[in-house]
Amino acid sequence: MRTRVVNCPRCGAQVEWSSASPWRPFCSQRCKVIDLGAWATERYRVPVEEEPEDPESAPPGAIPEQ
């Protein structure tokens, strides 16, 4: 069975996807912590569409009728 190799999402180094690589998908603890810090400081964000709190003030068609 071939070992899968992925690129570290932080630095791009090749990482073997196996139990021999404890920081996978990262190449090292350093890259893992840098990435975590980026999430903690909100450099990475997951886009969301906020719904208006008052359905009456929403533009027509913004809230599906139930």
LOFIPA-693855 format. One record per atom (N, C-alpha, C): atom name; y, z, x. Coordinates in steps of 0.2 Angstrom, whole numbers. Atoms other than C-alpha are relative to their C-alpha. Layout:
REM residues N
<pt a="CA" py="Y" pz="Z" px="X"/>
...
END
This chain:
REM residues 66
<pt a="N" py="-6" pz="0" px="4"/>
<pt a="CA" py="0" pz="0" px="0"/>
<pt a="C" py="6" pz="0" px="4"/>
<pt a="N" py="-6" pz="1" px="-4"/>
<pt a="CA" py="17" pz="-5" px="7"/>
<pt a="C" py="5" pz="6" px="-2"/>
<pt a="N" py="-5" pz="-5" px="1"/>
<pt a="CA" py="31" pz="8" px="9"/>
<pt a="C" py="6" pz="-3" px="-2"/>
<pt a="N" py="-6" pz="3" px="2"/>
<pt a="CA" py="46" pz="4" px="-1"/>
<pt a="C" py="6" pz="3" px="4"/>
<pt a="N" py="-6" pz="-2" px="-4"/>
<pt a="CA" py="63" pz="4" px="9"/>
<pt a="C" py="6" pz="-2" px="-4"/>
<pt a="N" py="-6" pz="1" px="3"/>
<pt a="CA" py="79" pz="6" px="1"/>
<pt a="C" py="6" pz="2" px="4"/>
<pt a="N" py="-6" pz="-2" px="-4"/>
<pt a="CA" py="97" pz="7" px="7"/>
<pt a="C" py="4" pz="6" px="-2"/>
<pt a="N" py="-4" pz="-6" px="1"/>
<pt a="CA" py="107" pz="23" px="8"/>
<pt a="C" py="6" pz="-2" px="-4"/>
<pt a="N" py="-6" pz="2" px="4"/>
<pt a="CA" py="120" pz="22" px="-6"/>
<pt a="C" py="6" pz="2" px="3"/>
<pt a="N" py="-7" pz="-3" px="-3"/>
<pt a="CA" py="133" pz="31" px="5"/>
<pt a="C" py="1" pz="-5" px="6"/>
<pt a="N" py="-2" pz="3" px="-6"/>
<pt a="CA" py="131" pz="22" px="22"/>
<pt a="C" py="-4" pz="-7" px="1"/>
<pt a="N" py="3" pz="6" px="0"/>
<pt a="CA" py="119" pz="8" px="19"/>
<pt a="C" py="-6" pz="-1" px="5"/>
<pt a="N" py="6" pz="0" px="-5"/>
<pt a="CA" py="105" pz="13" px="32"/>
<pt a="C" py="-6" pz="0" px="-4"/>
<pt a="N" py="6" pz="1" px="4"/>
<pt a="CA" py="88" pz="9" px="27"/>
<pt a="C" py="-4" pz="7" px="0"/>
<pt a="N" py="4" pz="-6" px="1"/>
<pt a="CA" py="77" pz="23" px="20"/>
<pt a="C" py="-6" pz="-1" px="-2"/>
<pt a="N" py="6" pz="1" px="2"/>
<pt a="CA" py="59" pz="24" px="18"/>
<pt a="C" py="-1" pz="5" px="-6"/>
<pt a="N" py="1" pz="-3" px="6"/>
<pt a="CA" py="55" pz="29" px="0"/>
<pt a="C" py="-7" pz="4" px="0"/>
<pt a="N" py="6" pz="-4" px="0"/>
<pt a="CA" py="42" pz="42" px="3"/>
<pt a="C" py="1" pz="8" px="1"/>
<pt a="N" py="-1" pz="-7" px="-1"/>
<pt a="CA" py="39" pz="61" px="5"/>
<pt a="C" py="3" pz="1" px="7"/>
<pt a="N" py="-2" pz="0" px="-7"/>
<pt a="CA" py="43" pz="58" px="23"/>
<pt a="C" py="8" pz="0" px="1"/>
<pt a="N" py="-8" pz="0" px="0"/>
<pt a="CA" py="62" pz="56" px="18"/>
<pt a="C" py="2" pz="5" px="-5"/>
<pt a="N" py="-2" pz="-5" px="5"/>
<pt a="CA" py="67" pz="72" px="10"/>
<pt a="C" py="7" pz="-1" px="-3"/>
<pt a="N" py="-7" pz="1" px="3"/>
<pt a="CA" py="85" pz="66" px="6"/>
<pt a="C" py="0" pz="-6" px="-4"/>
<pt a="N" py="0" pz="6" px="3"/>
<pt a="CA" py="80" pz="50" px="-2"/>
<pt a="C" py="4" pz="0" px="-7"/>
<pt a="N" py="-1" pz="7" px="-3"/>
<pt a="CA" py="89" pz="39" px="-8"/>
<pt a="C" py="4" pz="0" px="6"/>
<pt a="N" py="-5" pz="0" px="-5"/>
<pt a="CA" py="101" pz="45" px="5"/>
<pt a="C" py="-4" pz="1" px="7"/>
<pt a="N" py="3" pz="0" px="-7"/>
<pt a="CA" py="97" pz="44" px="24"/>
<pt a="C" py="0" pz="7" px="3"/>
<pt a="N" py="0" pz="-7" px="-3"/>
<pt a="CA" py="102" pz="62" px="28"/>
<pt a="C" py="4" pz="5" px="-5"/>
<pt a="N" py="-4" pz="-5" px="4"/>
<pt a="CA" py="109" pz="78" px="21"/>
<pt a="C" py="7" pz="-1" px="0"/>
<pt a="N" py="-7" pz="1" px="0"/>
<pt a="CA" py="126" pz="73" px="27"/>
<pt a="C" py="2" pz="-5" px="-5"/>
<pt a="N" py="-1" pz="5" px="5"/>
<pt a="CA" py="126" pz="57" px="16"/>
<pt a="C" py="0" pz="3" px="-7"/>
<pt a="N" py="1" pz="-3" px="6"/>
<pt a="CA" py="120" pz="67" px="2"/>
<pt a="C" py="6" pz="4" px="-2"/>
<pt a="N" py="-5" pz="-4" px="1"/>
<pt a="CA" py="133" pz="80" px="3"/>
<pt a="C" py="7" pz="-4" px="-1"/>
<pt a="N" py="-6" pz="4" px="1"/>
<pt a="CA" py="147" pz="67" px="5"/>
<pt a="C" py="0" pz="-3" px="-7"/>
<pt a="N" py="1" pz="3" px="7"/>
<pt a="CA" py="141" pz="59" px="-11"/>
<pt a="C" py="1" pz="5" px="-5"/>
<pt a="N" py="-1" pz="-5" px="5"/>
<pt a="CA" py="140" pz="75" px="-20"/>
<pt a="C" py="8" pz="2" px="0"/>
<pt a="N" py="-7" pz="-2" px="0"/>
<pt a="CA" py="158" pz="79" px="-14"/>
<pt a="C" py="4" pz="-5" px="-4"/>
<pt a="N" py="-4" pz="5" px="4"/>
<pt a="CA" py="164" pz="62" px="-21"/>
<pt a="C" py="0" pz="1" px="-7"/>
<pt a="N" py="1" pz="-2" px="7"/>
<pt a="CA" py="157" pz="67" px="-38"/>
<pt a="C" py="4" pz="6" px="-2"/>
<pt a="N" py="-4" pz="-6" px="1"/>
<pt a="CA" py="165" pz="84" px="-37"/>
<pt a="C" py="7" pz="-1" px="0"/>
<pt a="N" py="-7" pz="2" px="0"/>
<pt a="CA" py="182" pz="77" px="-33"/>
<pt a="C" py="2" pz="-5" px="-5"/>
<pt a="N" py="-1" pz="6" px="5"/>
<pt a="CA" py="180" pz="64" px="-47"/>
<pt a="C" py="2" pz="-6" px="3"/>
<pt a="N" py="-1" pz="7" px="-2"/>
<pt a="CA" py="181" pz="49" px="-36"/>
<pt a="C" py="-5" pz="-5" px="-3"/>
<pt a="N" py="5" pz="4" px="5"/>
<pt a="CA" py="166" pz="43" px="-46"/>
<pt a="C" py="1" pz="2" px="-7"/>
<pt a="N" py="-1" pz="-2" px="7"/>
<pt a="CA" py="168" pz="43" px="-64"/>
<pt a="C" py="-5" pz="-4" px="-5"/>
<pt a="N" py="4" pz="3" px="5"/>
<pt a="CA" py="157" pz="38" px="-79"/>
<pt a="C" py="4" pz="-2" px="-5"/>
<pt a="N" py="-5" pz="2" px="5"/>
<pt a="CA" py="167" pz="28" px="-91"/>
<pt a="C" py="-2" pz="2" px="-7"/>
<pt a="N" py="1" pz="-2" px="7"/>
<pt a="CA" py="168" pz="34" px="-109"/>
<pt a="C" py="5" pz="-2" px="-4"/>
<pt a="N" py="-5" pz="1" px="5"/>
<pt a="CA" py="176" pz="29" px="-124"/>
<pt a="C" py="1" pz="6" px="-5"/>
<pt a="N" py="-1" pz="-6" px="4"/>
<pt a="CA" py="184" pz="43" px="-133"/>
<pt a="C" py="1" pz="-2" px="-7"/>
<pt a="N" py="-2" pz="1" px="7"/>
<pt a="CA" py="184" pz="44" px="-152"/>
<pt a="C" py="6" pz="4" px="-2"/>
<pt a="N" py="-5" pz="-4" px="3"/>
<pt a="CA" py="199" pz="49" px="-161"/>
<pt a="C" py="-2" pz="6" px="-4"/>
<pt a="N" py="2" pz="-6" px="4"/>
<pt a="CA" py="198" pz="67" px="-168"/>
<pt a="C" py="1" pz="-1" px="-7"/>
<pt a="N" py="-2" pz="1" px="7"/>
<pt a="CA" py="206" pz="62" px="-184"/>
<pt a="C" py="-2" pz="-7" px="-2"/>
<pt a="N" py="2" pz="6" px="2"/>
<pt a="CA" py="196" pz="48" px="-192"/>
<pt a="C" py="6" pz="-4" px="-4"/>
<pt a="N" py="-5" pz="4" px="4"/>
<pt a="CA" py="211" pz="44" px="-204"/>
<pt a="C" py="5" pz="-3" px="5"/>
<pt a="N" py="-5" pz="3" px="-4"/>
<pt a="CA" py="222" pz="40" px="-189"/>
<pt a="C" py="-3" pz="-5" px="5"/>
<pt a="N" py="3" pz="5" px="-4"/>
<pt a="CA" py="210" pz="28" px="-181"/>
<pt a="C" py="2" pz="-7" px="-2"/>
<pt a="N" py="-2" pz="6" px="2"/>
<pt a="CA" py="214" pz="10" px="-181"/>
<pt a="C" py="-6" pz="-3" px="-4"/>
<pt a="N" py="6" pz="2" px="4"/>
<pt a="CA" py="203" pz="0" px="-194"/>
<pt a="C" py="-5" pz="-3" px="4"/>
<pt a="N" py="6" pz="3" px="-4"/>
<pt a="CA" py="186" pz="-4" px="-188"/>
<pt a="C" py="-2" pz="4" px="6"/>
<pt a="N" py="2" pz="-4" px="-6"/>
<pt a="CA" py="186" pz="9" px="-174"/>
<pt a="C" py="-5" pz="5" px="-1"/>
<pt a="N" py="5" pz="-5" px="1"/>
<pt a="CA" py="175" pz="21" px="-183"/>
<pt a="C" py="-5" pz="-3" px="-5"/>
<pt a="N" py="5" pz="4" px="5"/>
<pt a="CA" py="159" pz="13" px="-192"/>
<pt a="C" py="-1" pz="5" px="-6"/>
<pt a="N" py="1" pz="-4" px="7"/>
<pt a="CA" py="157" pz="18" px="-210"/>
<pt a="C" py="-7" pz="2" px="0"/>
<pt a="N" py="7" pz="-2" px="1"/>
<pt a="CA" py="142" pz="28" px="-214"/>
<pt a="C" py="-3" pz="0" px="-7"/>
END
